[in-house]
Amino acid sequence: MEGLWVLVQGIVLGFAIAAPVGPIGLLCIRRTLRYGPLMGFFTGFGAAIADTIYGAIAAFGVSTALAFLRGHETAFQLVGGIFLLVVAVRTFRQQPEAEEREAASAPDSKSWIGGFMTGLSLTLTNPATIMAFIAIFAGFGLGGTLDRVEASTLVLGVFLGASLWWFTLSMGVAAVRHRISDRGLVMLNHCTGVALAGFGLWALGMAATSVVATAGG
């Protein structure tokens, strides 16, 4: 029963980490509306894999990985910010007609892989994710108290919880997909592009602040 409880805790943690609407959530919603639920889900699934990787680092207390992430946080913020700005510009300028031609000309598998890699890359370049895991694990009293089996069970739960969130979101958005007009999709592209640009600028601002602080120190 103790193992089951650890699994449940992991599912709750994975769901809670994935659920707040951020860059990946916006992309999942938009891509579900334009390309269908599988494309939206695989975008989120990439983020779920990244969450699982970071969750494993936190659960197993891999000090070398933690030190590397903390030591290169500015570089991650810089890369992530630039990546977000590129995605933001492409999203803002995309028109529904062009998206339909793109979806029709590209094999589904390539679209799914592209969505997966976008979700994976954006989440892996956000070191705040692992800091969130560490903080939540500490809040739940899990930091450093798990053996290997329990840590593995917790990480499995994180994977299941995060995947469950992205499945729920993509299926929910797909259910109302037919009610949104092309004009509404254009507005969605613009709003998503602006929001993604905001996240990207915030990441670059954090990187610049770190550089200035380091230079001043």
N, C-alpha and C positions, 0 to 999 in steps of 0.2 A: 504493500500500500504506500510505503514511503516513496518508492520509485514513481508510482503513479502521481503522487502529489507533486514531486519535482517536475514531472512532465507537464502537469497542468500549470504550474508556475511558469514554466518556459513558454507555453502557448500564450498565456496572458501577457507575458513580457514582450514576446514577439509581436503580438497584435498591437500592444500599446506603443511600441517603438515605431511600427509601420503606419499606424492610423493617422497621426497628425498630417494635415494637408500641407505638403511642401512641393518642391520641384517635381518629384517623381509622381506624386498624386495628381498634379495638374496634367502631366504628360499622359498618365494612365487614362484619365478622363477624356482628354482630347483624342487620343489614339483609339480608344474604344468607340467613340462617336464616329470617327472617320473610317477606321479599318475593321472594326468589329471587336468583340470581347477577347478573342485570343491574342490579338496584337496588344490590347491594353493590359491583359494579364501578364504576358511575357515581359512587358516593360517593367511592371511591378515585381515580377518574379526575379528579374536581375537584381533588383534592390533587396529582395528577400535573401538571395544568396549572399550578397554583401553583408547584410545584417547578421546572417548566420556565421560568416567568417569573423566578424568583429565580436559577436557573442561568444564564439569559441575562444578567442584571444582573452576576453574578459573572464570567462568561466574557468579556463585552465591557468589563468594568471601567467601568461607567456611574457615574462619581463622584457625579453629582447625585442619582441614585436611592439610592446607598449613604449619602450624607450625610442624605438625607431619612429613610431607615429608621432610621439610628442616632439622629437627632435626635428622632424620634417613637416610640422603642422603648417607652417607658412607656405611651403612649396605645394602642399596639397590644396590649400585655400586658393593659391594662385592658379593652379591647373584647373581646379573645379570651377572657379569664377569665370575663367576664359571659356571653358567648355559650355557653361550655362549661357553666356552671352551669345555664343555661336548658335546654340539651339534656340535661344530667344529670338534672334533676328530671323532665322529660317521659319520659325513658327509664326511670327508676326506677319511675314510677307506671304505665307502660303495661302493660296486660294482653293476653295472646295473643288473646282473643276480640275485644277492641276493635281490635287491630291487623289482624285478619282483616277486620273490617267496613270499616276505613279503606282497606285494600288493595283491597277489592272495589268500594268506592264511588268511588275516585279513578282517573282514567285513568293508564295506565302511563307515558305520556310525562311527565305532571306529576310522578309519583313519581320518575322518573329525573332530571328537572330539579331537583327539590328535593334529592335526594341529591347531585347534582353541585354545587349551590350551597353546600350545607353543607360538603362537602369542600374546595371552593375557598376559602370564607370563613374556615374554621378554620385552614387552612394559610397563607393570606395574612396573617392577623393574628398569625402566629408568626414574628417577625423572626429567631428563632434558626435558622430554616431557611437563610436566606441566609448567616448567619455560618458555618454548617456547610459550605456550599458553598465559601466563601472559604477556610476552613481546609483542606478536602480538596483543593481546587485547588492550594493552596500546597504541601501534602504531596506531591502528584503532580508538582510542578514545572511547573504549568500557568499559574500566575498571571502575566499580562502577557506571555506568550510566544507567544500565538496570533494569527494573522492573522484576518481576517474570515471567510474560508472555513472555517478550522479551528475557530474559535469557533462558527460556525453548525452545523458537523458535530457538535461536542461537545454543543451544546444539543439537537440532534435525538436524539443518543444518550441524554441524560438523560431526554427525553420517552419514548423507547421503553423504557428500563430501568424507569422508574417505572410506566409503564402495564403492563409485563409483570408486575411484582410484584402489582399490584392484580388483574390478570386471574388470575394463579396463585392468589392468596389466595381470591378469590371462588369460583373453580371448585373449589378444594380443600374449602372449607367446604360448598359445595353438595353435594359428593359424600357428606358424612356427615349432611346435613340431616335425612334421614328417620329417623335414629336418636335424635333428641332429642325428648323428650316436652314437653307444655305446661308441666309442672312445671319441667323443665329450662330452658325458655325464660323462665319467671318468674325463676328464679335468675340466668339470664344477664342479664336486664334489670336486676336489682338490683345485680349485681356490676359491670356496665358503667356504671350510673348512679353508683355510688360511685367507681369509677375516674375517670370523667369529672369528677366533682365535685372529686376530688383534683387533677387537672390544672388545673382552673379556679382552685381556691384557691391553687395554686402560682403561677400566672400573676398573680393579684391580689396575692399576697404579694411577688412580684418587683417589681410596679408600685409597691406601697406602700414597699418598701425604696428604690427609686429616688427617689421623692418625698421621703422623709425625708432621704436622702443629699444631694439637691439643696438642700433647705431648710437643712440643717445647714452646707452649704458656703457 
